[in-house]
Amino acid sequence: MTKNTSKKKIESAKNTANVTDPSKWNFATKCLQAGWKPKIGEPRVLPIFQSTTYKYEDVDEVERLFALKQSGNKYTRTGNPTVAAFESKITELEGGVGAVATASGQAAVLLAISNLVKAGDHIVASKTIYGGSYTLLSVRLSKLGIETTFIDPEDSIAELRKAFRPNTKLIFGETIGNPALGILDFEKFSKLAKEFDVPFLVDNTLATPFLVKPLKLGANVVIHSATKYIDGHAVALGGVVIDGGNYNWENGKFPDLVEPDAQYANTSYTQKFGRAAFIAKARAQFLRDYGAALSPFNAFLLNLGLETLHLRMPQHSNNALALAEFLSKHPAVNWVSYPGLKSSPYFKRIRKYFDYQGGSGVLTFGLKGGRAAIRSFVKALKVAALVVHVGDARTSVLHPATSTHSQLSPKDRLAAGIPEDMIRVSVGIEDPRDIIADFEQAIAASTKGGK
């Protein structure tokens, strides 16, 4: 790129940007500056409000807080200034109307779903979702009288229609399935949600709002395990639920959102909070009662992670693509799955749905030589490390069959898309030449150890 061309692009950006309205800021600027608005003399950087309590001088004011007639912090389990700033920033990045942060990604999934269902209700969910979410739906919620039908997201829409029932209350999927790495067909899922008039919930953890904004693609609620790419440095546990404000809760299926809540001075969430009814109810009822609140310190760290999200995600994606291309040509590799490869069946969906044309930073591959080769490969790694995590700035690997999915039978693992030879790689933002060189020497060691 010449200097003149670069100058023209910068001038063009100046002419089209609207800096007077923060909601119109571009994504990178929101990553840095959304959420926390310091007043004169206040810290430029979001502070950690490490407090459980908040001072008031008027009993009537506290009464209004507890009746949802006034906004403010009562107790850090339901609200904290540092947590609120993080919630505000992720709301801006996803394009929603409000968010509730939680202690973990698993807590976020539970909170979002619990806000909509009760005993006797039914859920339709993709069978390729993260194992922890699958267990939550298939085991824990089923014990509470909530049944889930798991669907193959690649089935035809005619076939998927058969999964819905009169008591179905939501449809749930992941933008990028973990660990199968399929890309969700938003058009098909949003069409089903509208046809059966149920909310469409999407876990956007592996994609992040930098790659995909589900609310623009028909989703109504977005969920994140903020522990992953939002944090980006493997230091903070957290989750978040974002309300799109784009679903009609007054359709007769969700009376708890419409009818007066006796616990809060007979407040109707739809009447009081309008488009933000879902997230207001989630905070008032389930964050309060389940207690899975995000700590102020972790909120500070997650907000810090968001400040570089727009820089890290392209590097994760580019590095993952480079490694996937290397592995796809290696004679000791059985197969490679990465949606950013042109040979991937999901590549066209990236072109169709993703704001940034990258496949995120997770790939899987099959290594020849059985478990002995896999053990030798893992031990030989120098740059990458064996950890139970994804979304870190550092490259890591995991063997699902002996870890996250070890409790399943070989038959059940295969049904979940996890063969014995699968290695999951969370590709970091190191120099790609070092990552590739590390895998090359580790695979060479595996060919010796696997014989």
C-alpha positions in Angstrom: 0.0 0.0 0.0 1.4 3.4 -1.0 1.5 6.3 1.4 -1.0 8.2 -0.8 -3.5 5.3 -0.8 -3.2 5.0 3.0 -3.8 8.7 3.4 -6.9 8.6 1.2 -8.3 5.7 3.3 -7.7 7.6 6.5 -9.3 10.8 5.1 -12.3 8.6 4.0 -12.7 7.2 7.5 -12.6 10.8 8.9 -15.4 11.8 6.6 -17.7 8.9 7.4 -17.1 8.6 11.1 -19.6 10.1 13.6 -17.5 10.8 16.7 -20.2 12.9 18.4 -22.4 9.9 18.9 -20.6 7.1 20.8 -23.1 4.5 19.6 -21.9 5.3 16.0 -18.2 4.7 16.8 -16.5 2.0 14.9 -15.8 -1.4 16.5 -12.2 -0.7 17.5 -13.0 2.6 19.2 -15.8 0.9 21.1 -13.4 -1.8 22.3 -11.3 0.9 23.9 -13.8 3.5 25.0 -17.3 2.1 25.4 -18.8 1.4 28.8 -16.8 3.7 31.1 -17.4 7.5 30.7 -15.2 9.3 33.2 -16.3 12.7 34.5 -13.9 15.5 35.1 -11.2 14.4 37.5 -12.2 10.8 37.4 -9.8 8.0 36.3 -9.3 7.7 32.6 -9.1 3.9 33.0 -12.0 1.9 34.4 -11.4 1.5 38.1 -12.0 -1.6 40.2 -14.9 -0.8 42.5 -14.0 -3.6 45.0 -17.0 -3.2 47.2 -20.0 -5.3 48.1 -22.1 -2.4 49.5 -23.3 1.1 48.5 -24.2 4.0 50.8 -27.6 5.7 50.8 -29.1 8.3 53.1 -32.8 8.0 52.3 -34.9 4.9 53.2 -37.4 5.8 50.5 -34.6 5.7 47.9 -33.6 2.2 48.9 -37.2 1.1 48.9 -37.5 2.4 45.3 -34.4 0.4 44.3 -35.8 -2.8 45.7 -39.1 -2.2 43.9 -37.3 -1.6 40.6 -38.7 1.9 40.5 -35.2 3.4 40.5 -31.9 2.1 39.0 -28.8 1.9 41.0 -26.5 -0.5 43.0 -28.0 -2.3 46.0 -25.5 -5.1 46.5 -22.7 -6.4 44.2 -24.5 -9.7 43.6 -26.9 -7.8 41.3 -24.9 -4.9 40.3 -21.5 -3.1 40.6 -20.0 -0.1 38.7 -17.0 -2.0 37.3 -19.3 -4.9 36.2 -21.8 -2.5 34.8 -19.1 -0.9 32.6 -18.1 -4.2 31.2 -21.8 -5.1 30.6 -22.2 -1.8 28.8 -19.2 -2.3 26.6 -20.2 -5.8 25.4 -23.7 -4.6 24.8 -22.3 -1.9 22.5 -20.1 -4.4 20.7 -22.9 -6.9 20.1 -25.5 -4.2 19.3 -28.0 -5.1 22.1 -30.1 -3.2 24.6 -28.5 -4.6 27.8 -26.4 -7.3 29.4 -25.9 -9.3 32.6 -22.5 -10.6 33.5 -22.0 -13.8 35.4 -19.4 -15.8 37.2 -18.7 -18.1 34.3 -19.8 -18.9 30.8 -21.7 -21.9 32.1 -23.6 -19.6 34.5 -24.5 -17.4 31.6 -26.0 -20.3 29.6 -28.0 -21.3 32.7 -29.2 -17.8 33.4 -30.3 -17.1 29.8 -32.2 -20.4 29.5 -33.7 -20.3 33.0 -35.1 -16.9 32.3 -37.4 -18.4 29.7 -38.3 -22.0 30.8 -39.9 -23.8 33.6 -40.9 -27.4 34.4 -43.0 -28.8 31.5 -41.3 -26.7 28.8 -39.3 -27.9 25.9 -36.1 -26.7 24.2 -34.7 -27.3 20.7 -30.9 -27.2 20.6 -28.1 -28.0 18.2 -26.4 -31.3 19.1 -23.0 -29.8 18.2 -22.9 -27.4 21.1 -20.1 -27.4 23.8 -20.2 -30.5 26.0 -20.9 -28.6 29.2 -23.9 -26.9 27.6 -25.1 -30.3 26.3 -24.9 -31.9 29.7 -26.7 -28.9 31.3 -29.6 -29.4 28.9 -29.7 -33.2 28.7 -29.0 -34.0 32.3 -29.4 -31.1 34.8 -32.4 -29.4 33.3 -34.1 -32.6 32.4 -34.1 -33.5 36.2 -36.0 -30.2 36.7 -38.7 -31.2 34.1 -37.4 -29.3 31.1 -36.9 -31.5 28.1 -34.5 -30.9 25.2 -34.6 -32.2 21.7 -31.1 -32.2 20.1 -31.0 -31.6 16.4 -28.5 -32.0 13.6 -28.0 -28.4 12.5 -27.2 -29.6 9.0 -30.6 -31.3 8.5 -33.1 -29.7 6.2 -35.5 -27.2 7.5 -38.3 -29.6 6.8 -36.7 -32.2 9.0 -35.9 -29.7 11.8 -39.5 -28.6 12.0 -40.3 -32.0 13.4 -38.4 -31.2 16.6 -40.7 -28.3 17.6 -43.7 -28.8 20.0 -46.5 -26.6 21.3 -44.5 -26.2 24.5 -41.2 -25.3 22.8 -39.8 -22.1 24.3 -36.5 -21.5 22.5 -34.0 -22.7 20.0 -30.3 -22.7 20.9 -27.1 -23.0 18.9 -23.4 -21.9 18.7 -22.0 -19.6 16.1 -18.9 -22.0 15.9 -19.5 -25.4 17.4 -17.0 -26.6 20.0 -15.2 -28.8 19.2 -16.7 -29.9 15.9 -16.3 -26.3 14.5 -19.4 -26.2 12.3 -20.6 -22.7 11.4 -24.3 -22.2 12.3 -26.7 -21.5 9.5 -28.2 -18.3 10.9 -30.7 -18.0 8.1 -32.2 -21.4 8.7 -32.3 -21.1 12.5 -33.8 -17.6 12.5 -36.4 -18.8 10.0 -37.4 -21.6 12.3 -37.5 -19.3 15.3 -39.8 -16.9 13.5 -42.0 -19.7 12.1 -42.6 -21.2 15.6 -42.4 -17.8 17.3 -39.7 -18.7 19.8 -36.6 -16.7 20.8 -33.3 -17.7 19.1 -30.4 -18.0 21.5 -26.8 -18.1 20.3 -23.6 -18.8 22.1 -21.1 -16.5 20.3 -18.0 -17.5 22.4 -15.6 -18.7 19.7 -16.6 -16.1 17.1 -16.8 -13.0 19.4 -18.7 -9.9 18.1 -15.6 -9.0 16.1 -16.2 -11.9 13.7 -20.0 -12.2 13.9 -22.9 -10.2 15.4 -25.7 -12.7 15.8 -28.3 -10.1 16.6 -28.0 -8.7 13.1 -28.5 -12.2 11.7 -31.8 -13.0 13.5 -30.7 -14.0 17.0 -32.6 -12.5 20.0 -30.2 -13.3 22.9 -26.4 -13.7 22.7 -24.3 -15.6 25.2 -20.5 -15.6 25.8 -18.1 -17.5 27.9 -16.1 -14.4 28.5 -13.3 -16.6 29.9 -12.2 -17.3 26.3 -11.5 -14.7 23.7 -13.1 -11.8 25.6 -10.5 -12.2 28.3 -7.9 -13.6 25.9 -5.2 -14.2 28.4 -6.5 -17.1 30.6 -6.6 -15.0 33.7 -10.3 -14.4 34.4 -13.5 -16.6 34.6 -16.7 -14.9 33.5 -19.8 -15.0 31.3 -22.3 -12.6 29.9 -25.8 -12.6 28.4 -26.8 -9.8 25.9 -30.4 -9.0 25.2 -31.1 -8.0 21.6 -34.4 -6.2 22.4 -35.8 -7.6 19.2 -38.4 -10.2 20.4 -42.1 -9.8 21.2 -42.4 -11.2 24.7 -46.1 -10.4 24.8 -47.1 -13.3 22.4 -48.7 -15.3 25.2 -45.8 -17.7 25.6 -43.9 -15.9 28.4 -46.4 -14.7 31.0 -43.6 -14.2 33.6 -42.2 -11.3 31.5 -45.6 -9.7 31.1 -47.7 -10.3 34.2 -46.9 -8.4 37.5 -44.1 -9.7 39.6 -45.3 -9.7 43.2 -41.6 -9.8 44.4 -41.0 -6.4 42.9 -44.1 -4.3 43.7 -46.2 -6.0 40.9 -43.8 -4.8 38.2 -44.5 -6.0 34.7 -41.1 -6.3 33.0 -42.4 -5.6 29.5 -44.3 -2.5 30.6 -41.5 -1.2 32.8 -38.5 -2.0 30.7 -39.8 -2.3 27.2 -37.3 -3.7 24.8 -34.9 -4.6 27.7 -37.6 -6.7 29.5 -35.7 -10.0 29.2 -32.4 -8.7 30.6 -34.1 -6.8 33.4 -35.9 -9.9 34.5 -32.7 -12.0 34.3 -31.0 -9.6 36.7 -33.9 -9.1 39.1 -34.8 -12.7 39.4 -32.0 -15.2 38.4 -28.8 -13.2 39.1 -30.3 -12.4 42.5 -31.5 -15.9 43.2 -28.8 -18.1 41.6 -26.0 -15.7 42.9 -23.5 -16.4 40.1 -22.3 -12.8 40.0 -19.1 -11.7 38.3 -16.5 -10.3 40.6 -15.5 -6.6 40.1 -11.8 -7.7 39.7 -12.7 -10.2 36.9 -14.9 -7.6 35.3 -11.9 -5.2 35.2 -9.8 -7.9 33.6 -12.5 -8.8 31.0 -12.9 -5.2 30.1 -9.1 -5.0 29.7 -9.3 -8.0 27.4 -12.0 -6.3 25.2 -9.7 -3.4 24.6 -7.5 -5.6 22.3 -10.2 -7.9 20.9 -10.1 -6.2 17.5 -6.3 -6.7 17.3 -6.2 -10.3 18.6 -9.0 -11.9 16.6 -7.4 -11.3 13.1 -4.1 -12.7 14.4 -5.8 -15.7 15.9 -7.6 -16.3 12.6 -4.6 -15.7 10.4 -2.4 -18.0 12.5 -5.0 -20.7 12.6 -5.4 -20.6 8.9 -1.6 -20.8 8.3 -1.4 -23.8 10.7 -4.4 -25.5 9.1 -2.9 -25.2 5.7 0.4 -26.6 6.9 -1.3 -29.6 8.7 -3.5 -30.3 5.7 -0.4 -31.1 3.6 1.5 -33.1 6.2 1.7 -36.9 5.5 1.4 -37.8 9.3 -2.0 -36.0 9.5 -5.2 -37.9 8.8 -7.5 -34.9 8.4 -7.8 -31.2 9.4 -11.0 -29.3 10.3 -10.9 -25.5 10.2 -13.8 -23.4 8.8 -11.4 -20.9 7.3 -10.0 -23.4 4.9 -11.4 -23.0 1.4 -11.9 -26.7 1.3 -14.1 -26.6 4.4 -17.9 -27.2 3.9 -18.4 -24.1 6.2 -16.2 -21.7 4.3 -19.2 -20.2 2.3 -21.0 -19.5 5.6 -18.0 -17.5 6.8 -18.2 -15.4 3.6 -22.0 -15.0 4.1 -22.3 -14.3 7.8 -18.9 -13.1 9.2 -18.0 -9.4 9.4 -14.3 -10.3 9.3 -13.4 -13.1 6.9 -11.6 -15.3 9.4 -12.5 -18.6 11.1 -11.4 -17.7 14.6 -8.5 -19.5 16.4 -9.6 -23.0 17.0 -8.9 -26.0 14.7 -8.9 -29.8 15.1 -6.8 -32.4 13.3 -6.3 -36.2 13.4 -2.8 -37.5 14.0 -1.7 -40.9 12.6 -0.2 -43.4 15.0 -2.8 -43.7 17.7 -2.5 -42.6 21.3 1.2 -43.4 21.6 1.9 -40.9 18.7 -0.4 -38.3 20.3 1.4 -38.6 23.7 4.8 -38.2 22.0 3.5 -35.2 20.0 2.2 -33.4 23.1 5.3 -34.1 25.1 7.5 -32.7 22.3 5.7 -29.4 22.0 7.8 -26.3 23.0 5.7 -23.3 22.1 2.3 -24.8 22.5 1.1 -26.3 25.8 -1.3 -29.0 27.0 -4.2 -27.1 28.7 -7.9 -27.4 29.2 -8.8 -24.1 27.6 -9.4 -22.2 24.4 -9.2 -18.6 23.5 -5.8 -17.8 25.1 -3.2 -15.5 23.5 -0.9 -18.5 23.8 -1.2 -21.6 21.6 -2.5 -24.7 23.4 -3.6 -28.3 22.6 -6.0 -30.8 24.0 -6.9 -34.4 23.3 -10.7 -34.5 23.9 -11.0 -38.3 24.0 -8.8 -38.5 27.1 -10.0 -35.3 28.8 -13.2 -33.3 28.1 -15.0 -36.2 26.5 -13.3 -39.1 28.3 -16.5 -40.1 30.1 -18.3 -40.9 26.8 -18.0 -44.3 25.2 -16.0 -44.5 21.9 -19.3 -44.8 20.0 -20.8 -41.8 21.7 -17.7 -39.7 21.1 -17.9 -40.5 17.4 -21.5 -39.5 17.4 -20.5 -36.2 18.9 -17.9 -35.7 16.1 -14.9 -36.6 18.2 -12.8 -39.4 16.9 -9.9 -41.0 18.8 -7.3 -39.2 16.8 -8.6 -35.7 17.3 -6.4 -33.0 18.7 -8.0 -29.7 19.4 -5.7 -26.7 18.9 -6.3 -23.2 20.3 -4.0 -21.2 18.1 -2.5 -18.2 19.8 -1.1 -14.9 18.5 2.6 -15.9 18.6 4.6 -15.6 15.4 3.0 -18.1 13.0 6.5 -19.3 11.9 7.2 -20.5 15.5 3.9 -22.2 15.8 4.3 -24.1 12.6 7.9 -25.0 13.4 6.8 -26.3 16.8 4.1 -28.5 15.3 6.5 -29.7 12.6 9.1 -30.9 15.1 6.5 -32.3 17.5 4.9 -34.3 14.7 8.3 -35.6 13.7 8.7 -36.8 17.3 5.3 -38.5 17.2 6.2 -40.5 14.1 9.0 -42.0 16.1 7.0 -42.4 19.4 4.0 -43.9 17.6 5.8 -46.7 15.9 
